[in-house]
Amino acid sequence: MSEPLPPRTTNEPVEVTPELARKNMVLGWALLGLALLIAAGAVVVSLIYLQFD
């Protein structure tokens, strides 16, 4: 015996509105800033490490 297939649940794609596009841009810039902050922090920590080595 085999189990019945689960029902397919799909959603229609969301229409891109100017408000949604703006939110996505803000999120993108925030993530880029976070990545740059982490990279800069790694460089600072490595330079501090070299000073005390």
C-alpha positions in Angstrom: 0.0 0.0 0.0 1.2 3.5 -0.7 0.2 6.7 1.0 -1.8 9.2 -1.0 0.1 12.1 -2.4 -0.2 15.3 -0.3 -2.3 18.1 -1.9 -0.2 20.6 -3.9 -0.3 24.0 -2.2 1.1 26.8 -4.4 0.7 30.5 -4.1 0.6 33.0 -6.9 3.6 35.2 -7.2 3.4 38.6 -5.5 3.1 41.6 -7.8 6.0 43.9 -7.4 4.8 47.3 -6.1 6.9 50.4 -5.5 6.5 49.9 -1.8 7.7 46.2 -1.9 10.6 47.2 -4.1 11.6 49.9 -1.6 11.4 47.5 1.3 13.6 45.0 -0.7 16.1 47.7 -1.5 16.3 48.7 2.2 16.8 45.1 3.2 19.5 44.7 0.6 21.4 47.8 1.7 21.1 46.7 5.3 22.5 43.2 4.6 25.3 44.8 2.5 26.1 47.1 5.4 26.1 44.2 7.9 28.5 42.2 5.6 30.9 45.2 5.3 30.7 45.7 9.1 31.6 42.1 9.7 34.5 42.2 7.2 35.8 45.5 8.7 35.6 44.0 12.2 37.7 41.0 11.1 40.3 43.3 9.7 40.4 45.3 12.9 40.7 42.2 15.0 43.5 40.9 12.9 45.4 44.2 13.1 45.0 44.3 16.8 46.3 40.7 16.9 49.4 41.6 14.9 50.1 44.5 17.3 50.3 42.2 20.3 52.1 39.4 18.5 
